[in-house]
């Protein structure tokens, strides 16, 4: 039987449970981004995005650093190794492929965009 989840696993899975945070991770797959650029595509306040970024940072999924006057976010893909190993312990799942994870995140974002467009159209 696999070991019970640690605080780190709990933080990672909690961070991944939110669609906005998954979308942010997908965006950061492309490159490091300033916090203001991360916030741009979302219809929420900069403060709300900052809270999402804090959750991702506490989970170890991103690092935030000050560069000049701007705060930048950088993806830490190695942080996904721990939950991947934990999931593999169940023996039912294949190792997590980060390319597959990226495609999953892209599909989630596309689905969110489609849902938002339908909401805008009143459907």
Secondary structure, DSSP 8 states (H G I E B T S, - for coil): ------HHHHHHHHHHTSHHHHHHHHHHHH--EEHHHHHHTSSS-HHHHHHHHHHHHHTTSEEEEEETTEEEEEE-GGGHHHHHHHHHTTSSS----HHHHHHHHHHHHHHHHHHHHHHHTT-
